[in-house]
Amino acid sequence: MAYPPVSPKFRANVGGYSAESALRWAGTSARWGAFAGVAGVFLFSQVPIIKERILQKTPFLGWYWKVEEGKK
């Protein structure tokens, strides 16, 4: 019985992660990071620095966080 030639298959990896697994985890990490960023901004939306520097400059939604001078 003749066996087929066996040759080792090498896969490049860094720290045990191959390119395929890194791409899969990158998508998941991006979604969780975006969720955490949006949740953090809305959680701290009443902090004056966040309100003035980030939320009031948001296109199409900045009007919601604008405070008139007399109503502070």
DADA-V114401 format. One record per helix or strand. SS is the DSSP state (H for helix, E for strand). FROM is the first residue (numbers start at 1). TO is the last residue. If there is no record, write none. Layout:
# DADA-V114401
ss;from;to
SS;FROM;TO
SS;FROM;TO
This chain:
# DADA-V114401
ss;from;to
E;13;14
E;17;18
H;19;43
H;48;53
H;55;57
H;62;65
H;69;71
